[in-house]
Amino acid sequence: MLKKWFPQMENFSGQLKKYKVTINDLLEENRKLEARAKACENGKTKDTMERAKLESELHNIQRVLDRIPPDVLAELKRQQQYGKDR
């Protein structure tokens, strides 16, 4: 009686092995994609932090420039222009 079902069981077992290989390949590809996504996210976070740092520095420089008296700033600009004309 089992002989009747044995070929079908072997075929089914073969199909399961193929599916297992495919599933394992897909799981490995998924792990690689997750690693790439995480690396991109870390890079994005790093870029965001760098941008925030640069914006902070820009605001600090702007505050320093805003404290320079207008007449001094005008004189500095005039001297800079004079140096370019030479």
Contacts in CASP RR format, 6 or more apart in sequence:
PFRMAT RR
TARGET T0000
AUTHOR 0000-0000-0000
METHOD contacts of the structure
MODEL  1
MLKKWFPQMENFSGQLKKYKVTINDLLEENRKLEARAKACENGKTKDTME
RAKLESELHNIQRVLDRIPPDVLAELKRQQQYGKDR
65 73 0 8 1.000
68 76 0 8 1.000
END
